[in-house]
């Protein structure tokens, strides 16, 4: 039965409470059920390495108002990030601000043949009530695109989920379909005609490789030939990029740029084909400008505000935490001029330190979790590398039914809701759960499905 209401917040709270009541009354939730879920995840490649990624018996739920606010904020912030990328390419002297290396700067200046720096991106976000905060921009073809829809399908095999769906109208999304549509439209803008041959490119034997197989099968099922390959497999001659006998028209680049450039120079087949406009590369090398965590300083600093529209500035003000690259200098915080190092030393509980360009939760320090000596050591590490400091968020755990091999129980979990964007438009989200504030699958967390309560 569909239950109309005008109070969306009450709707969400009631829906979650009812879901948990249905779970408590479900006598079919046995160890055999949990093993069946894990086996289905392995069969459907919902794994990180060998580990099934789904850990909860309930999907994450946002009400319509929350999702609309998340969508608008994400699209305005992404629009602002695209403006930053365009300005940095137009004025290469600015490339030092987000922290691009010399090799990254050189590649960012190559015209990709289309207008968007971040064709497929993801913003990592925390949503609590009416508050939305974006902590990072993932502009290097983010992972986990199939997870949301596939985890939703598995959850629907539970009797409780089917019963819940009869009570509430649930909206879901298909990021994988949108990805293929976006790749094809970008290929057309690049100048390609017909159906492209697609290479899914990353290193061999990664824990995310099961996703590549899923995408390859999806592309092929929709009439788009696709192959999975690594940088060492590529050859370039007679104006054609190849992986063995497979001619490549479009590269869906999942390899991380700084890792690629650490191994190869501009003689690599991919670089030569890209520079010569003989292959369409998504995302292009200039996406690195939007990917660096320090790009949030260009959003939240005082100097660049005239780049943005009033809607973009409002979204930045509300949703993007104050962020600065860490070195000895003066800057501003909440309108006050500060000595950066002295200020963050004295106010460690207010801040988090992060590497400017890393992933998987590596090297992240929460000031609130460290004593004075440990925080000072973290600052010294930040000064010896390339780090940003960011306003720490007041994170609010949410109760989820987490299952093990033998049983399930309601547990407080930190949850992030990370919208996928395709050429700046939101389609669905990746939802991660963790018992710690570092909400990341790589560092041991898990995922769950996602629906919007209509």
Secondary structure, DSSP 8 states (H G I E B T S, - for coil): -----S-HHHHHHHHHHHHHHHHHT-TT-SHHHHHHHHHHHHHTT-EETTEE-B-BSS-EEEEHHHHHHHHHHHHHHHHHHHHHHHHHHHSGGGHHHHT--HHHHHHHTS--SSS-S-SEEEEEEEEETTEEEEEEEE-S--S-TTHHHHHHHHHTTSHHHHHHHHHS-EE---HHHHHHHHHHHHHHHHT--S---EEEE--TT-TTHHHHHHHHHHHHHTT--EEEE-GGGEEEETTEEEETTEEESEEEE-S-HHHHHHH--TTSHHHHHHHTT-SEEES-TTHHHHHSTTHHHHHHSSTTGGGS-HHHHHHHHHHB--EEE-SS-EEEETTEEEEHHHHHHHTGGGEEEEETT--TTTT-EEGGGS-HHHHHHHHHHHHHS-EEEEE------EEEEEE-SS-EEEEEEEEEEEEEEETTEEEEEEEEEESSSS--TTTT-EEE-EEEE-
